[in-house]
């Protein structure tokens, strides 16, 4: 069994992280999960939250607005809609993550999704102290 796995975090703007990690906590849409070497292969969606990766240089944290994660036995790739290092998060960044539904295309499912996203963002703001 390997002690580390390759961790990559990318957003449409840039690659934020690429290093060997012993474990990575991700905010899965169905709940938080920790990826470790030899993890069962899975693809999951992400909700707004904090990705915490433990590597040789200690723990690094990144705020993501959502996206996808692909986990294999040797790799974890996070494809984030938007992401920044936790230290770089501002109130303005958080304000930009709020999603408003299109008034003409609003269905009950869309309203539920927007409400869940708003609740996840409020929890994230509280955790970040913003």
Buried (B, 14 or more C-beta within 10 A) or exposed (E): EEEBBBBBBBBEEEEBBEBBBBBBBBBBBEEEBEBBBEBEEEEBEBBBBBBBBBBEEEEBBBBBBBBBBBBBEEBBBBBBBBBBEBEEBEEEBBEEBEEEBEEEEEEEEEEEEBEEBBEBBEBBBEEBEE
